[in-house]
């Protein structure tokens, strides 16, 4: 590994990292959160079902490509340099955001969204690896808290950003702002010494990377589009079968890679660490609970007759709570280690979903209060869970595999969110009674929370407090 002994991470580096992370979680994600109706109107496709389906697909492309490419990007960042991949991610972010902003039809938008997703795949593991390299112990935990501000905080405020910017400046302005934020973010990182894993004679696993990316795209497509396609449709069956066969093939290709002089894309030995495995599995399950937000928002629109603006306003307690509790999760981490705040955060998160699940309450004022408080608990729980979880995973991974380990951890986030939303909407759509549909979809997410809690309790080992 390159010598980095004389360099210590500082506030400038942290700010640059946070801004780069925001380009995906707050700016790119704003399209999924609130911008689709505005974009449809500007393209003149509101009454064209085929084009609307294509627009929804375009919106989902950024997280889809991010999930599919993040592990490969993490491996390449370890091999060729984390600063280099942060730069590549910045270039792709600027190009993707600008292309989205100037797009005049869905076809151009699709290309821009794909570039945004690949940029996130480059930025996320590279920046987490930089934090692991240039910050230690308490400073590392603090830096990871700020990373979580960009990630969890950005996703909490993306709908609010859209609500503030779009009515006054147009939806395109959000993506022009994103290009500026990306450039500023990388400018702040400039001067940080490059760091990469020790040189190796082994070749990069290009075959494994292609199999993995195609398999993940098929998996996310099948779980996200299965409800609209129909679960007996050949497209759903075909993509799911391709995903399963691809992932099985990938496993065997990876197991034989070392003997063929090829560096493994996914080092399965990472999962022998209980801390890393438990944090990554619980992260997947906690992110699955994001399906609750989709269910409750859909229920309030259809079942309670609320407007989009009313529903968006009720989510503000979630965004504020996430930001408020991130430092609290860090303080509990300092005192008790990662396991306790992960347990507390998970319980609080699904407790918020339980409050939202009382859809049988007829008094709309009382139900609104339950949703507002539920969203607050949802945010409090995630804010408590976030930093201890990512710290537990990062600290358990060896330095030379930091970026690929971070890539797998963030892959768990993306996959958890995609599968949670797909399954939640599938359960929601089964019931004709809107109140039963809402309750069933939300209780599924409570189940995800309970599984996440069990993963932390039985897999993550007890940890000593973080040393200064």
PyMOL commands that set and color helices and strands:
alter all, ss='L'
color gray80, all
select helices_A, chain A and resi 11-28+30-43+49-80+82-102+106-134+137-169+172-189+206-229+234-260+268-272+274-288+291-302+308-314+316-336+338-356+364-396+399-430+434-459
alter helices_A, ss='H'
color red, helices_A
select strands_A, chain A and resi 203-204+262-263
alter strands_A, ss='S'
color yellow, strands_A
deselect
rebuild
show_as cartoon
